[in-house]
Amino acid sequence: MLLGLGLIALGFLAMSGGGSDDPKVFNPDIFSFRRISLAPALVLLGFATEVIAILYNDKPKEN
């Protein structure tokens, strides 16, 4: 579960930043590959890891 939380945090950190100090100036860096594709993929992978970690049963089956 910690791996999933780490992936989610890493995805949100990758999405942050890139704003402009002046609202009248457009910064095209907000549409970079990192923010548009990589970061959301990391967040989704983190949530998928969390679901797998919750549903995984590591106890052996008894006969």
N, C-alpha and C positions, 0 to 999 in steps of 0.2 A: 504494500500500500504506500510505503514511503517513496517508492520509485514513481508511482502514479502522481503523487502530490508534487514531487520534484519536477516532473514533466509539465504539469499544469502551471506551476510557478514559473518555469523557464519560458513557457509559451506566452504568458502574460507579460513577463519582462521583455521578451522580444517584440511585443506589440507596443510597448511604451516609448515615449520620447518622440522627437522629430517635429515638434510643434515650432511655430514661428513666434518670435517675441513681438512682432508687429502684426496685428490682425489684418492689415491691408496688404501684406506681402505673402504670396502663396509659396509654400515649400513643397515641391514635388516629391520629396523624400518619403512622404507619408504613403506613397503608393509603391514602395520598394517590394521586392520579392519576399524579404524577411517578414514584413508586416502583413502582406496580403495572403501569402501562401504558407510559409514555413511556420509562423507562430500559431495560426489556427490549427494546422495539422498537429503540432505538438500538444496543444490543448486537447484535441479530440483523442489523440493517442493516450494522453494521460488519463482521460475519463474512461477510455476502454480498458486501460490497465487497472483502474480502480474497480470496475465492474467484474473483471476476471478475478481480481484478488478477493472480492467479497464472495463470489460464487464458488471459488475453488475449495474443494474439500480434501485436505491432506491426510485424513484418517483412513487407515486401511479397512476394507470391508471384511466383516466377520461372517463366517459361514454358518 
